[in-house]
Amino acid sequence: MQARHRVTLVSSIALVGPDGPILAGKKRALALLVYLLQSPPHRETRAHLAALLWQDKSAAQTMSSLRQTLLDIRRAIPDGSGPVEIGRQDIVLSPTEFETDFDEIIAAARLGDVSPDLLGRQALCDRLLEEFIGISDAYDQWIAEFRATAEARLKAALSEVAADTGKPADARIDAARALIQLDPFSEEGCRWLMQIYAERGETGAALQAYAALYDRLDDELGMEPSEQTQDLAVRIKTGGIAPPAPAPVPASPIMQPMQSGAPKIAVMPFRNLGPDDAPDFLLQGIADDIVCMMATLRDVQVISTNSTGFVQTDYPHGAAEALGAQYAVLGSIRATRGRFHLSAQLVELSNKVVHWARAYSAEQATLFDVQADIARSIANTLVPSLHGVELRRTFGAKPGDLTAYHLTLHARDLAFALREDTFTEARDLLQTAITRDPTFAPAHVALADWYSVLLGQGWSQQSDQDVRALELAASDAVRLSGDSGRALALYAHNRTIYRREAQRSAGVVRQALELAPSDSETLMWSVPTLTYSGNVGQAVDNANAAISLSPRDPYLFRYEHFLAMALYAQGDISDAANAAKRSYDLNPGYTSNLRLTVAALWEAGRADEARALAQEAIQRDPAFRVERFLPNQPFHEQQIGQRYAQSLTKAGIPE
């Protein structure tokens, strides 16, 4: 599809549509669109956008400002025309309708055409979105994250060109120079520049590049180039550089793909870029932790670090392909003055496209402590990105041509939209996936989740039958997945909710958390069982951890609902009311959350809000009576259930 709108990010920020400039002078409207464009899945709630773009204002003021900004966007880009869809709860942007000058620079760089902007401007990425700085602290923080990701993407593209002996030497030199312009202390860029000049017989130019780096490091950081860079300089001086043989093209591995079609990924050893040495434990430990955390998720195949950990090569793409991987996680660590800067990227090996990239920083004193946190963050954001790549690859394909894995991805994507008219189609796709591969456990997990949402939304027309179907799917998921923490936690959750077996399920939850302590969904599913079995403190901790690991989850309303449940049981009524209301604002149709929100709001002194939502709860479930709830109330302490029932009655729920 040809993009109809162009966004300039490198020069002055502007949006140009088919008929000319759009939203000129509308700073926050442009900031909102840029944020959505650069933040997959390109969907965000009104509440999140309001908090992002306005600070130091009341909730009412921020929502009013957001409405005006959305009105500006609607006038400039009519709703329904394709690029932007403005809904009651969410704003959705279609990324295929937009192109940016920054993406054009990266695409051109991969072809060996390095933009003059990269050669003529130092630290280009540090000035991206400069006009938006100061909109809010939260937006400033997002800009910093965007710049780091943009720089990682750009460096990856330039490094590929510099390393590609099939590219013209001038293009490779431009790529190396651009790396140095992005980061004047880039030893990788300097080494490529030295190497290429030396291969062309231009020893003087190669040594001048080395001398310039040496002076910069000495003047500004008080250090020398790394041993690797110094060794290269010695080899050049002594005439030891010969034109390298072209990088070998690895033979296609003779492997049978899994029937499920789940992609295989190799986490390659992180590279040490200097100028200081990073400890070996970090280089190997980060990769080990990422593999361990991804392996618990079960819906990707991860190659063991026993195979990848000893690869010593300047061509990690080829090494990963030789291991049978379709994707690779490539990373680097740069140590300087007691700080460590880590970058990681997800690369599709068939075309070398970087689909995801992120940068992290840590102090030396806390490096060991944050190692697992960094690996957890990479694993929990990388796997959804990988799913997104695989999903996009199969858009337009017939179901008969899809594997169980890809059918499951499509089903989850449909279910995440929470549209009653397409929700049933998601179940049909999952059932097709299970028919195609009855042993593919993630499809059974997704089917159990589908029934859970169906019941929670109040869409079930035959709740007893759907509860049985949910339990069957959850049991199959546990049976087939072996030691999947996510499947076990989901199974325990449904035994707790529908059979009131919180105490018996608590042991299953403990086992699930031991298997997958860093999986956001495992943590999330554990919360109700922990709450109702009396482990309220851990329930609150797990809910907060789950939200921090998946802050933009399509089902974030469920995370907030479970947090509210745990906070209510703990007696933190004000926080419980806020969490329950956030869940309601994210998804007013989630009937499971309504009565908890009513009780928490009432006890928090927000009686008018409680009464209004009580009437909504009555309309959705007119047969509910408090007296029938009490004998089978789920809370571990009887008085909590009694307090809950009294609050419902006072707010207007029928006794």
N, C-alpha and C positions, 0 to 999 in steps of 0.2 A: 504494500500500500504506500502510495506517495504521501509523505507528510505535507499537511496543508498550512502548518504554522511553524515559524522559525524563531527560536529564542537565541539571543546573543548573550553569552555569559562572560566571554573573554574581554570584549570591549564594553562599552556602555550597555547596561542591561536594557533590552527592548524585546518586544513581542511583535512580530509582523505576520499578519494573516493574508489570505488571498487578495484582499482589497487594500492592503497597506497596514501601517502601524495600528496596534490595538492597545488600549489601556495606558496610553501615554500619560505620565504624571500620576498614575494610580499605583503608588509604591507597594502597598500591602496586597493589592490584588495580584500584582506581578509576583510578589514574594510567595503568596499562597500557591500560585500555579507552578512556580519553579520548585517549591518544596514537593508538591505532589509528583511532578515530573521526575524528580531525582530520588524519590522514596518509594521503591516497590513495596507493596503491590499497587501503588498509585491510587489508593483509597484511604480516606481518613474521615474520622467523625468530626462533626461540627464542634463538639466540646474540645477536642484536642487542638483543632486549628485555632479556635478562639484563644485558648491558653498559650499557644505558641506565638501568636502574632500581637497580643496585647498583654501588657503586664501592668501591675499597680492599678487595676480597675476592678470593679465589682463584677461578679458573674453576669449580672444583668447588662452591665455596660459592654462587656466583651462580646456577649451574644448579639447585642444591638449593632455594634461595630461590624461584627462578622456578617450580619444580614445585609448591611449596606455594601460591604465589599462584594458579597455574592451577587447582589443586585447589579453592581458595576460589571461583574464578569458576565452575568446573564445578558445584559444589554450588549456587551461587546461580542460575546460568543453565544448565540441563542441556544438554550437548553434543548437537547434532542438532536442537535446538528452533528453530534459525534464526538468532538474533542472533550467536552466536560459535561458530566451529568450531576446535577445538584439535587440531592434527595433530602428527605426530611431529617435523616440521621447522618448520612454519609455524603461526601463529595468524592466523585470518581473521575479520574482523568485517563483518557486513552493515550498511552505513550506513542502509539504508531502515528498519531496525528501531529506529532511535534518532532522537530529536529533541532539540534543545538550546534553552534559553531565549535564548541569544545569537542563534541562527538565527531564532527567533521575533521578536526585536527588529529584526533586519535586514529580515525580510519585512514587518513592520508599518511600518517606516520607509519602505519603498518605496511603500507605499500612502498615505503622508502621516500616519501615526499614529506620532508620535515618542514613545518610551517615557519615562516619568518618570525612569527610571534614567539616561537620557542627558542629561536636562535638570538633574537634581539632583546628579549626581556628576561631579566633574572627573576627566579622564584615566581614564575607565572601563577602557579596555583595558589600562592599566598594572597593573591589579589582578586581571586574569583569572588563574585558577589559582594564586592567591597561596598557598593552603594546600599546594601541591605544591612550592613553592620549598624547596630544600635536600635533595631526594631524592637527587640526584647532580648533578655539574657538567654532565654530558651532558644530563640532563633539564632543568636550568635553562637551558641554551643553547637547547634545543628550545622551551621556554616563551617565551623572548625572540623567537624566530622566529615562533611562533604568534601572539603578541601583535601583532607588526608586521603580519602578514598579516590578522589580525582587524581591526585599525585601518584598514588600507587598504580592506578590504571595506566596513566601516561608513562610512568617509568617502565612498566611491564612491556608496553608496546615498543618503546625506544630500545630497551634492552634486547628484544627479539631481533630488531633490525640490525643493531650493532653486532650481534652474534651471528647473523645470517651471512655466511660466506658466499651465498649465491646472489646477494645484493651488490650493486655497484659500490666500490670503495668510497666514493664521494657521499653516497647516501648513508653509509655506515658511519662515516666521520661526522656527518651532520647529526645523526642520532646520538653519538657519543657526546658531541658538543652540547646538544640539547639536554642530556642528562646532567651535565655539569652546570648548565644554566639553571636547571630546576634546583639543584643542590650543589653549591660550590665545593662542598667537601666530599662529593661523590667519588670515592676511589674506584668504584666499578666503572663509571663513565670515563675516568682518567685512564684506567688500564686498557679499556677498549680503544681509546684514542691513541695511546702509545702503541698498542699492538698493531692497529691498522696502518698507522704511519710507518712503523718499522717494516711491516710486510711489503709496503710499497717502496722500501728503500730510503725513506725520508727519516733517517735516524735523528737529525737535528730537530725536526718538528716533534718527534716522539719525546725526546729528552726535554724540550722546552715545555711540553705539557706536564711532564713529571715535575720540573722545577717550579712551575706555577702552582701546582698542588702543594708541593713541599712548603713553599712560602706562605700560602694561605693557612695551612694547618699550623705552621710555626707561629705566624703573627697573631692569629685569632684564637687558637686553642692551646698553643704551647706544646705541640706534640709533633711527632714525625709520622710519615705514611706507614701503613702496616707492612709487615714483613713480606707479604705477598706482592705488594706494589713495589717495594724496594728490590725484591728478587727479579721482577720483570725489568726494572731499570738496568740492573746489572747485566742481564741477558742481552738487552739491546746494546749496551755499551760494548760488550764482548763479541757482538755479532752472532749471538746464539738464537736469533729469531729466524725461522724459516716459514714460508707460506704454509699454513695448516691444511691438512686434507679436509675436504668437505665433511661436515657432520654426517655420520652414517644414518641412513634411513632404516630404522629397525624393521625386521621382518614382521609381518602380521602374525600374531600369536595364534597357534592352533588350539582354540578353546571352544567349548560348547557353551553358549550363553544360557543363563538360567531361564527356565520356562517363564518365570515371572517377568523377565526383562528388567529387573532392578539394575541400575547402573553401577559400575565398579569404579572405585575411586582410590587413588594412591596418594598418601600424604608423604611427600618427599622431605628429606632432611632440610632443615632451615639453613640458609647460607649466612656465614659470618662476613659482614661487609666492612668491619672495622669502624673507625681507626683503632679502637681498643679491642682486645680479644673478649668475646663473649664466652662464658663458661660452657664446657662441653655438655654439662648436665642440662643446661637450658636448651641447647640446640636439639638434643635428642629427646629431652623431657617434654617439650612442647608438642612434638610430633606424636610421641607415645600417648600423651593425654588426649589429644584430638582423636586419635584412632580409637582409644578405649571408650570415649564418650559417644562417638558416632556409631560404634559397634553395637551399643545398647539400643539404638533406634530401629534397627532391623530392616528398614525399608531402603537401605543402600548396602552395597557390598564394599567393605573396606579391606584393602590389602594389608596384611600384617607388617609391622615395622621390622620384623625379622627379615623380611624381603627387601624393604625399602631403606632400612636404617644404615646399610653399609654401602649404599650407592655413592660413589665418588665420581662425579662427572660434571662437565660444564654444559651438558645437554640433558637436563632432567626430564624434559618432555619425552625424549626418545626412550629413556630408561623406564619411565612410567608406562609408555605404550608397550614396551617389551614385556612388562609384567601383566599385560592384558587389560589395563585400565582404559576407560573412556574419558575420565576426568582426572586431574591432578590438583592437589593443593600445594602451591609453591610459596615459600616464605623466605624472608630474610630478617636478620637482626643486625642493627647498627648500634654499637656501644661507643659512647663518648662522655667523658667527664662524669662518670657515675650514673648515667642514664642509659636506658636501653630502649630503642625504638624498633618495634616489630611491625612487619607488614605481611599480609597473607592474601592470596588470590586464588580463585577457583578458575581453572583453565580447561576448556574443552579441547582435547588433544587432537581431534581430527582437523580442526581449523585454527587452533591457537587463539581462539577468542576468549578474552577474560570476561567472565560473567559476573564476578563478584570480587570485591577487594576491600580491605579494611586495614587501618593502621592502629597501633596501640603503643603506649609508653609506660615505662615503669622505672622507679628508682632502684638503684642497686641494693639498698638496704631491705627493700620489700620484694625483691625479685622472686625469691623462692615461694613466698606466700602468694603472689599474684599469678604464678605460672599456671596453676590449675584454673584460676578465674579467666585468664586469657584463652586457654584452650576451650573452656566451657562456652565462652562467648563465641568463639570461632565455630565450634560444632553446632551450636543452637541457631546461629544465623546462616551458616553455610548450607546445611541440609535443606531448609526451605528454599534457598536460592537454587540449589540443584534441582529440586522438584519443579521450580518455576521454569528452568531451562528445558527440562524434559517435557513439561506440559506444553510449552510453546512449540516444541518440535513436532508435536502430534496434532496441533490445531488443524481441523479440516479433514483429518483421517477418518476412515470408516471404522466403527467399533470392531468389525471383523478383522481389521488389520492391526489391532492394538493388543499388546500383552496385558496380562493381569495387572502388572505394575502401572502401566499407563492408564488403563481403565480406572484404577483406584485413584490416580491423580486427578483425572477428569471428574470423577464422582465427588471427591473432596472439594474441588473447585466449585462445582455446582452447589454443594451443600453449604459452603461458606457464604454464598450469596443470600441465604435465608429467605428465599422467595418461595412461597407456598406452591406456586404454579410449576416450578422446576425441581422442587425438593424430591418428589417421587422419582424423577428421572435419575437422580443421584443413586437412589437405592437400586434401581434397575441395572445401572452400570456396575455397581458393586456385586450384585448377584451374578451378572455376566462374568465378572472377573473371577469370582469363586468357582463358577462352572468351568471356566477355562483353566484355572489352576487351583484346585481345592486345597492345596497345601500352602498357598501364599497367605501367611498370617496377617500382614498389614491390611489386607482386604477385609478380613473378619473383624479386626480392630475398628476399621473405619465403619463397618456395618453396625457394630454395637454402638459406636458413637452416633451414627445416624439415628438409630432408634432412641437414644438418650435425648437428642435434640428434639425429635418428633414429640416425645412425651413432655419435655420441658417447655416447648412452645405451645402446648395445648392443641396440637394439630391431630392428635391420635383420635380416630373414630372408634377404636376398639382397644382400649388401653390394656385390658388383661392379656389379650392375644399379643399385643406389641411388647409388653413386658416379658412374656415368655420368649419371644423372638430375640429380644435384647439379651436375655440371659443365655440363650443358646449361642448367639454370635460371640458373646464374651467368653463362654466356656471353650468354644472352638479356637478362639484367639489364643487362650492360655495353652491349650493342648498342642497347638501347632507351633507356637513361638518358643517353646522351651523356657528359656530364662529371660523373657522380655519383661522388664519392669513395667513398661507402659500397659501391656496386656493384663498383667496381674493387678495393677492398681485400678484399672477400669473394671475388672471382674469384681474386686473387693467393693468398689464404690456401689455397684448395682446391687450386690447382696445387702449392703448397708441400707440403701434407700428403699428398695422394694421388698426386702424380707426382714428389715429391722435387725440385722445381724452384725451390728457394729463391733461388738466384743470379739466375735469369732473371726471377723474380717480384719481385725487389727494386726494379727500375725501375718496375714497375706500382704498387707500394706508394708509392714516392716521388711519383708522379703523383697518387695518391689523396690523400695527405696535403697536397699543394699545393692541391688542390681543396676539401678539407674538413678543415682543420687543427683544427677545434674540435668535430667530430662524434664523440661517444663511441664509436659503433659502428665508424666508420672507424679510429679510434685502436686500438680493441680488436682488430679483424681484422688490423691491421698487425703485431701483436706476434710471432706465430710466424715469419712470413717474415723479419722483422728479426733475430730470435734465431738462426734456422738459417742466415742468410746472414752472420752474424758481427757484425752491428750491435747488440750486446747492450745497450750503454748506452742507446741510443735506444729499444730495446724496453722496457726497464724504465721509462724516463720515460713512454713512451706508455701503458703498462699502468696506471701510477699516475694519469696524467691522465684516462684513460678511466673509472677507478673514481671519481675525484673528480667527474666530470661526470654520472655515473649511479649514485650510491651505493646506490640501491634498485632497481636493474634486476632484472626477474624472472629473468634469466639471469646474475646476479652471480657464480654459481659458475664460469661460463666465464671471466669477467674475472679472477677469482682464480687459476684454473688457468693462464691465459696468463702472468700475473704470476709465478707460481711457476716456470714454464718459463724465463722470461727470467732470473730471479734465480739459478736453478740453473746456467744456462750462464755467468752472471757470476761464479759461485763464492760467492755469498752463501747458503750452504747453510741456515743457521738460518732466515733470512727466507723462503727458498724452502719449507722444511718448513712454516712457519707459514701461508704463503699456500695451499699445496697442501691442508693440513688444513682451512683455512677453506672451500675449495672442496668438500672432502669433506663437511664438516658441513652445508653449504648443500644439497648434493645427493649423497647417497651412491651413487645410481644412475648417476652420470656416469662410465662406465667409462673414458673417455679419461684421466681424472685419476688413476686408481687407481695405476698403476705408477709414475708420477712421484712420487706421494705416498710410496710405499714406498721408493724410492731416496733421496729427500730426507730422510725420517725416519731411515733407517738411517745416513746420513752425518752427520746432526745428533746422533747418539748416542741416539736414541729407538728402540732396537732392539725392545722389546716391542710398541710401536705398529706398527712396520714389519712385524714377523712376522705380526701379526693381520691387517693389511690385505693382506699377501701371500697369505694363505689365501683371503681374499675375492676377490682378483684371480684366483686359480687357479679358484675356483668359477665365476666369470663367464666366463672364457676359458680352459678347460682345455687347449686346443691350443697355446697360446702357448709358445714356447721362445726362450730368450735367444740361442742360437746362430744362430737365423734372423733375429733383430733386428740383430745386429752388422754384417753385410755391407751393409745399407741404412740404417744409423743416420743420423738427420737432422742431427746437430750439425755445425757448421762445423769445429770442431776435433776431430780423431779421438779424442784422449785423453779428451774429455768423454764421448763415447759409450761408450768403454771403461770409464770409471769408473762410468757409469750402469749398464752391464750387470753389472759386478762387484757393485755394491750390490744389484741385484735378486737375483742368485744367492745372495749371503750372507743375504739376508732370507728366502729360501726359494722363490723363483720357479724353476721347473725350467730346467735348462740346455738 
